């Protein structure tokens, strides 16, 4: 089991560095290379990451929304089978270290003996050094530098920014392919408008657990819903409820098929599987209900 690596638990390690938002297929490909090098050298395997996105510190106005919350990211990293996760708080002071100074910190404080560097990854202040520079520093510091192979999905490079773009378009199916798992939303059920129960579609109103979590495109989705350890099919609506005219804020509501319990204030987890349609305004509540019935039938066919 992966444990969080610290200065007191610093077995000699092979490591790689990154924010690893979403821990997508490209990240997993890189981490597998770290594990292979660690096995070859007889060392532990480690991932060096940051609890906060570096842009949150350096360029907060340009910081992207997150594919994975800090807790989700740690769970996903654990699933890779890596031995340790080194959590470095990203600070202005850390950002001002040169690549050499940063590598010296890793060697002295965390006992990093080998560094697997992503094929296009740069680190250190100004990120001006080349891979050859890293190799030269490594020889001085006692860190073996390994260039990682690139990972692509078909013709395309896999990156967190590509996944974000797909989710912004509602293409959760393609996003899931690049992530290697369905995109999740987690939170607690809060009091909603309580209109759904009056029209035959009671919904759980979800308050997302992290303010920086990326919410996909507005619309209707087929989802899996995890409630109290059980899995259900669900119909998710992300939007502003234009037909009912009583929602100015974005709402995230899920109708859980085959479930009738009271789960107010309980945690639930959604996995977004298919995009059905964009949110639209209907001429009447009856038209909305008719469409929701069609959406439900489509989801039952999709999810069985």
VOKOL-824783 format. One record per residue (C-alpha): residue number from 1; residue in one letter; x, y, z. Coordinates in Angstrom, 2 decimals. Example, Ala and Ser with C-alpha at 12.3 -4.5 7.8 and 13.67 -1.06 7.14 Angstrom:
<nodes>
    k  r     east    north       up
    1  A    12.30    -4.50     7.80
    2  S    13.67    -1.06     7.14
</nodes>
This chain:
<nodes>
    k  r     east    north       up
    1  X     0.00     0.00     0.00
    2  X     1.22     3.49    -0.85
    3  X     2.11     5.67     2.10
    4  X     2.84     9.37     2.24
    5  X     6.61     9.72     2.15
    6  X     8.36    12.09     4.51
    7  X    11.85    12.90     5.74
    8  X    11.65    10.24     8.45
    9  X    10.50     7.54     6.04
   10  X    13.01     8.12     3.26
   11  X    14.02     4.80     1.77
   12  X    16.17     5.27    -1.36
   13  X    13.72     5.92    -4.18
   14  X    13.17     6.29    -7.88
   15  X    10.74     9.18    -8.35
   16  X     8.92    11.32   -10.87
   17  X     7.50    14.83   -10.45
   18  X     4.17    16.36   -11.42
   19  X     0.84    17.70   -10.28
   20  X    -0.91    14.60   -11.71
   21  X    -4.36    16.16   -11.93
   22  X    -6.79    13.35   -12.70
   23  X    -4.03    10.68   -12.65
   24  X    -4.95     9.93   -16.27
   25  X    -3.59     7.24   -18.60
   26  X    -0.52     9.31   -19.45
   27  X     0.30     9.73   -15.76
   28  X    -0.16     6.01   -15.16
   29  X     2.12     5.20   -18.09
   30  X     4.82     7.43   -16.54
   31  X     4.33     5.94   -13.07
   32  X     4.63     2.43   -14.49
   33  X     8.03     3.43   -15.88
   34  X     9.04     4.63   -12.41
   35  X     8.05     1.26   -10.96
   36  X    10.02    -0.59   -13.65
   37  X    13.16     1.47   -12.98
   38  X    12.71     0.99    -9.22
   39  X    12.45    -2.77    -9.67
   40  X    15.55    -2.79   -11.88
   41  X    17.57    -0.78    -9.31
   42  X    16.15    -2.50    -6.23
   43  X    14.78     0.80    -4.88
   44  X    11.43     2.12    -3.67
   45  X     9.13     3.91    -6.12
   46  X     7.84     7.41    -5.37
   47  X     5.68    10.14    -6.86
   48  X     6.47    13.76    -5.99
   49  X     3.38    15.95    -6.18
   50  X     1.82    19.09    -4.73
   51  X    -1.37    19.42    -2.66
   52  X    -2.10    22.77    -4.37
   53  X    -1.84    23.48    -8.09
   54  X     1.31    25.57    -8.73
   55  X    -0.74    28.13   -10.64
   56  X    -2.84    28.71    -7.52
   57  X     0.32    30.25    -6.05
   58  X     1.94    31.78    -9.14
   59  X    -1.01    32.75   -11.38
   60  X    -4.25    32.37    -9.40
   61  X    -6.27    34.14   -12.09
   62  X    -5.25    31.43   -14.60
   63  X    -5.49    28.38   -12.34
   64  X    -7.47    25.55   -13.96
   65  X   -10.30    23.75   -12.23
   66  X    -9.38    20.34   -10.86
   67  X   -10.10    16.93   -12.38
   68  X    -9.35    15.36    -9.01
   69  X    -9.62    16.78    -5.51
   70  X    -6.58    16.22    -3.24
   71  X    -8.27    13.20    -1.63
   72  X    -9.30    11.76    -5.00
   73  X    -5.77    12.21    -6.35
   74  X    -4.22    10.35    -3.43
   75  X    -6.69     7.47    -3.89
   76  X    -5.93     7.32    -7.61
   77  X    -2.19     7.38    -7.00
   78  X    -2.54     4.55    -4.51
   79  X    -4.31     2.50    -7.17
   80  X    -1.18     2.69    -9.35
   81  X     0.76     0.57    -6.86
   82  X     3.42     3.23    -6.24
   83  X     5.22     2.80    -2.91
   84  X     5.26     6.39    -1.68
   85  X     3.70     9.76    -2.40
   86  X     5.85    12.76    -1.48
   87  X     3.60    15.77    -0.86
   88  X     5.54    19.00    -1.28
   89  X     3.67    22.20    -0.39
   90  X     4.11    24.45    -3.43
   91  X     5.27    27.86    -2.20
   92  X     6.87    30.95    -3.71
   93  X    10.11    29.90    -2.03
   94  X     9.98    26.48    -3.68
   95  X     9.19    28.04    -7.06
   96  X    12.34    30.19    -6.84
   97  X    14.68    27.21    -6.50
   98  X    16.78    26.45    -9.53
   99  X    16.55    22.96   -11.01
  100  X    19.89    22.14    -9.37
  101  X    18.70    23.39    -5.96
  102  X    15.44    21.47    -6.29
  103  X    17.27    18.26    -7.19
  104  X    19.63    18.82    -4.24
  105  X    16.57    19.13    -1.97
  106  X    15.17    15.85    -3.30
  107  X    18.48    14.05    -2.81
  108  X    19.22    15.36     0.68
  109  X    15.76    15.51     2.22
  110  X    13.96    12.63     0.49
  111  X    16.79    10.31    -0.59
  112  X    15.86    10.34    -4.28
  113  X    18.46     8.30    -6.14
  114  X    16.90     8.29    -9.61
  115  X    14.51    10.68   -11.33
  116  X    12.26     9.68   -14.23
  117  X    11.49    12.87   -16.14
  118  X     8.49    13.17   -18.44
  119  X     9.50    13.59   -22.08
  120  X     8.38    17.25   -22.13
  121  X     8.60    18.08   -18.41
  122  X    10.56    21.07   -17.09
  123  X    11.11    22.12   -13.50
  124  X    13.09    24.69   -11.55
  125  X    12.88    28.48   -11.64
  126  X    12.21    29.71   -15.20
  127  X    12.25    26.09   -16.45
  128  X    15.09    26.93   -18.78
  129  X    17.26    23.83   -18.33
  130  X    17.40    20.96   -20.81
  131  X    17.35    17.24   -20.18
  132  X    21.14    17.27   -20.64
  133  X    21.39    19.86   -17.86
  134  X    19.40    17.58   -15.56
  135  X    21.76    14.73   -16.40
  136  X    24.79    16.88   -15.58
  137  X    23.28    17.99   -12.25
  138  X    22.36    14.41   -11.49
  139  X    25.95    13.24   -11.91
  140  X    27.09    15.87    -9.41
  141  X    24.34    15.07    -6.91
  142  X    24.21    11.29    -7.21
  143  X    20.82    11.11    -8.94
  144  X    20.45     8.97   -12.05
  145  X    18.28    10.76   -14.66
  146  X    15.98     8.71   -16.89
  147  X    14.00    10.16   -19.80
  148  X    10.44     8.79   -19.85
  149  X     8.73     7.61   -23.01
  150  X     5.75     9.63   -24.24
  151  X     2.22     8.26   -24.07
  152  X    -0.42     8.92   -26.72
  153  X    -3.98     7.75   -27.29
  154  X    -4.14     7.12   -31.03
  155  X    -2.68    10.25   -32.64
  156  X    -3.31    12.52   -29.69
  157  X    -1.23    13.45   -26.67
  158  X    -3.01    12.70   -23.42
  159  X    -3.05    15.61   -20.97
  160  X    -5.15    17.01   -18.16
  161  X    -5.99    20.04   -20.32
  162  X    -7.38    17.80   -23.07
  163  X    -9.56    16.01   -20.51
  164  X   -10.80    19.36   -19.18
  165  X   -11.75    20.44   -22.69
  166  X   -13.68    17.23   -23.32
  167  X   -15.60    17.61   -20.05
  168  X   -16.40    21.24   -20.89
  169  X   -17.97    19.90   -24.11
  170  X   -19.91    17.22   -22.22
  171  X   -17.92    14.41   -23.86
  172  X   -17.60    12.33   -20.71
  173  X   -17.17     9.12   -22.73
  174  X   -13.96    10.32   -24.43
  175  X   -12.80    11.87   -21.16
  176  X   -13.26     8.52   -19.42
  177  X   -11.13     6.82   -22.08
  178  X    -8.24     9.23   -21.47
  179  X    -8.66     9.10   -17.68
  180  X    -9.00     5.32   -17.55
  181  X   -12.12     5.57   -15.37
  182  X   -15.48     7.44   -15.38
  183  X   -15.26    11.06   -14.29
  184  X   -16.45    11.35   -10.65
  185  X   -18.35    13.97    -8.67
  186  X   -18.55    13.63    -4.90
  187  X   -20.37    15.57    -2.22
  188  X   -23.24    15.64     0.22
  189  X   -26.95    15.73    -0.45
  190  X   -28.42    19.08     0.50
  191  X   -31.89    20.57     0.56
  192  X   -33.03    21.43    -2.96
  193  X   -36.17    22.94    -4.45
  194  X   -38.22    19.76    -3.78
  195  X   -40.02    20.12    -7.10
  196  X   -38.81    16.82    -8.54
  197  X   -40.85    14.70    -6.13
  198  X   -44.02    16.56    -7.18
  199  X   -43.54    15.58   -10.83
  200  X   -42.53    11.98   -10.19
  201  X   -38.76    12.45   -10.35
  202  X   -37.40    13.04    -6.83
  203  X   -33.80    14.21    -6.97
  204  X   -30.82    14.42    -4.65
  205  X   -29.25    17.87    -4.79
  206  X   -25.47    17.48    -4.65
  207  X   -23.14    19.98    -2.96
  208  X   -19.69    19.29    -4.42
  209  X   -17.06    18.57    -1.79
  210  X   -14.30    20.81    -3.23
  211  X   -14.79    24.36    -4.59
  212  X   -12.18    23.93    -7.36
  213  X   -13.59    20.69    -8.78
  214  X   -14.41    20.92   -12.49
  215  X   -18.14    20.61   -13.23
  216  X   -18.78    19.31   -16.77
  217  X   -20.96    20.97   -19.40
  218  X   -24.57    21.67   -18.44
  219  X   -26.94    18.94   -19.54
  220  X   -28.36    15.52   -18.75
  221  X   -26.12    12.52   -18.12
  222  X   -26.42     8.81   -17.46
  223  X   -24.50     8.12   -14.26
  224  X   -23.71     5.48   -11.70
  225  X   -24.59     6.57    -8.16
  226  X   -22.96     5.13    -5.04
  227  X   -25.11     5.45    -1.94
  228  X   -24.28     3.78     1.37
  229  X   -22.07     1.23    -0.37
  230  X   -24.65     0.33    -3.04
  231  X   -24.52     1.15    -6.75
  232  X   -27.54     2.50    -8.66
  233  X   -28.22     3.88   -12.12
  234  X   -29.01     7.56   -12.13
  235  X   -30.13    10.49   -14.28
  236  X   -28.06    13.59   -13.60
  237  X   -28.98    17.14   -14.53
  238  X   -26.38    19.92   -14.37
  239  X   -27.87    23.32   -15.05
  240  X   -30.11    26.21   -14.07
  241  X   -33.58    24.59   -14.33
  242  X   -34.94    27.02   -16.98
  243  X   -38.38    25.37   -17.27
  244  X   -39.13    25.62   -13.55
  245  X   -37.91    29.25   -13.33
  246  X   -36.73    28.92    -9.76
  247  X   -33.02    28.42   -10.07
  248  X   -30.46    31.13   -10.69
  249  X   -27.49    29.20    -9.32
  250  X   -26.05    26.11   -10.96
  251  X   -27.66    22.96    -9.58
  252  X   -26.39    19.38    -9.69
  253  X   -29.36    17.05    -9.20
  254  X   -29.55    13.31    -9.64
  255  X   -32.63    11.12    -9.87
  256  X   -31.56     7.74    -8.49
  257  X   -33.38     4.91   -10.25
  258  X   -34.83     2.29    -7.93
  259  X   -34.00     4.19    -4.74
  260  X   -36.47     5.75    -2.32
  261  X   -34.51     6.31     0.90
  262  X   -33.85     9.53     2.76
  263  X   -30.23    10.53     2.18
  264  X   -30.26    14.21     3.12
  265  X   -26.83    15.31     4.33
  266  X   -25.33    11.93     3.36
  267  X   -22.26    11.62     1.10
  268  X   -22.79    10.22    -2.40
  269  X   -20.52     9.63    -5.37
  270  X   -21.44     9.94    -9.05
  271  X   -19.61     8.50   -12.04
  272  X   -20.53    10.21   -15.33
  273  X   -20.96     7.64   -18.08
  274  X   -22.88     9.14   -21.04
  275  X   -24.05    12.58   -22.15
  276  X   -27.71    12.49   -23.23
  277  X   -28.58    16.06   -24.17
  278  X   -28.07    19.71   -23.38
  279  X   -30.33    21.43   -20.87
  280  X   -33.29    23.10   -22.56
  281  X   -36.35    25.14   -21.66
  282  X   -39.70    23.47   -22.28
  283  X   -43.02    25.19   -22.90
  284  X   -44.61    23.44   -19.93
  285  X   -43.86    21.17   -17.00
  286  X   -45.76    18.40   -18.81
  287  X   -43.32    18.61   -21.73
  288  X   -40.41    18.48   -19.27
  289  X   -41.84    15.37   -17.59
  290  X   -42.34    13.67   -20.96
  291  X   -38.72    14.34   -21.89
  292  X   -37.49    13.12   -18.50
  293  X   -39.40     9.87   -19.02
  294  X   -37.65     9.46   -22.39
  295  X   -34.30    10.23   -20.78
  296  X   -34.97     7.63   -18.09
  297  X   -35.83     4.99   -20.69
  298  X   -32.62     5.79   -22.59
  299  X   -30.56     5.41   -19.42
  300  X   -32.19     2.09   -18.53
  301  X   -31.32     0.81   -22.00
  302  X   -27.74     2.08   -21.71
  303  X   -27.06     0.82   -18.21
  304  X   -29.32    -2.19   -18.14
</nodes>
